[in-house]
Amino acid sequence: MTIRGTVHVIGVGPGDPELMTLKAARVIAASPVIAYFAKRGQTGHARRIADAHIGPAAEELRLEYPFTTEIHSKDALYSSGITAFYDECTTRLAACLSAGRDVGLLCEGDPFFYGSSLALLDRLGTDFRTVVIPGVTGMSGGWTRAGIPLVRGNAALSVLPGTLDAGRLAERLAVGDATVIMKLGSNLPKVRAALQETDRANEAIYVERGTMPEERILPLAELGETAAPYFSLILVPERRQ
């Protein structure tokens, strides 16, 4: 019987390498193949975080996105292109696993929380053994660095993607206690408008590249009209009576 490899989907945390778990560091060091996503021309965020633990003999599978923000996600070209990309990535991982080699697939934050690795797990299905190693989420790193406890007692926490339409954002902000808004990017003006509409803008804290050397944290009201990078989010603390 052919022995197949295991894919370890490894959450490496929000940016600070010291926020990786001991288990993540151990599995990375032991993996004969390390796979990671990267933007064209860049090292790859997860790859940078895990750098100190990758073995010198490890084979690296760089999974380079064909595009990121160049094409709108609702464009048909984006859908077909990103589908083909994930299919190709799955084929590359499957080839290693079918040869009996374990693969460590690096993932920023936690793999099961908006993780890019989910697209590959869906495609690999039950053909290969999978082990998922959780990681510190970007929002957890962000609110800790901002020094803001988001919820206390019986307060509820909502996590919203900035990709929601303006009406749904405002609707959920109006009834929520504490809220984290992710996936900002070009959605920032829409998110800001929804916060203003629901009278939450003055409470909102903007976190950019939380826990990283380039970290930037300030009240949203002081941010000004600027584009938000991928690794950014907004924290809206619970309403205090």
Secondary structure, DSSP 8 states (H G I E B T S, - for coil): -----EEEEEE-BSS-GGGS-HHHHHHHHH-SEEEEEE-TTS--HHHHHHGGGS-TT-EEEEEE-S-SSSS-TTSHHHHHHHHHHHHHHHHHHHHHHHTT--EEEEESB-TTTT-TTHHHHHHHTTSSEEEEE----HHHHHHHHHT-----TT--EEEEETTS-HHHHHHHHHH-SEEEEE--GGGHHHHHHHHHHTT-GGG-EEEESTTSTT-EEEEGGGT-S----SSEEEEE-----
